[in-house]
Amino acid sequence: MFHIKSLIPQFLKKKQIKKQIEAVGICKIADRILKEAFGSEDAKAVFFKNSTLQIKCSNSVLANEIQLRKERIRNEINEEVGKEIVKNILTKIG
């Protein structure tokens, strides 16, 4: 007899839901770090895919500031996750 708890990881892997859940978690961590760093919600993590995090910024000054600090932001996210998962950060104005 199988216990449902043993079937959940197989189901998540099969449906690639695990990657989507991981991406949401990375975006939430990034949003919190961005809010702490810049003191506002003018920058939001939009998506995470293929080791790249895209951040939407309200203006070009903020986008430039994020690019200047992207190594620190990337390191903070990776440290919190416990592995090097974010390798690149892109900004988008809009």
N, C-alpha and C positions, 0 to 999 in steps of 0.2 A: 504494500500500500504506500502510495506517495503522499507526502505532505505538501500542501500548496506552497509553503515557504520555499521548498526546493525547486519548484517549477517557475517561480517568478523571475530569477536571473536568466533562465533560458528564454523565457518569453521576451524580456526586455532586450536581450541581445539579438534575438531573431527579428524583432520589429525596429531595431535601431533607436528605440526610445531612450535608451541609456545615453546616447550621444546628445539627444535633444535636451534631456534633463540636465546633463553636464553643462551644456551651453547656457541654459537659463541660470544655473548656479554661478557660472563665470560672470555673466552679465550683472547679476545682483551684487556680487563682490565688487566688480568694477564700479558700479553706480555708487556704492558706499564709499569706496576709496576716492572717487572723483568728488563726491560731496564734501568729504573731509579735506581734500586738497584745495578745493576752490570755493568752498563755502556756499555753493548754490547748486541748483538742479538744472543749470544751463547746458550741462553736458550729460548725455545719457548713452549707455552702451546699447547699441541697436541689435547686433548679432555677433555670434562667435562661431566661426567655421574654419576648418583647416588651419588651426593654430593662429588665426587672425581675428583680432577683436576690432570691430568697427564702432566708433564713437561719433554720435551726432552732436554737433555744437551749435549754439545759438548765434555765434558770430565768429569772424575770422581771427580776432585777437585771441579768443579762448582756444580755437583750434590750433593756433600757433603755439600757445603756451603748453597745450597738451603734447604737441610734438616735441617741444623742448624737454618735457619731463617724462616722455614715454618710457624710457628705460627704468626709471624709478617706479612708475605705475605698473609696468610689466613685472618687475621684480617683486613688488608687494603682492600682486595677484598670485603669482607663482608660489611665493612663500606661504601664503594662506592656504592654497590648494595642496601644497606639499609636493609638487612636481612641476617641471617646466612644461606647461601646457600652452601658455600664451607666448608666441614667438614674435608676433608683429602687431602693431597698433596703427590703425588708419583712422583719420578723422574726416568727417563729412559736415559741411555747413548746411544748415537748413532748418 
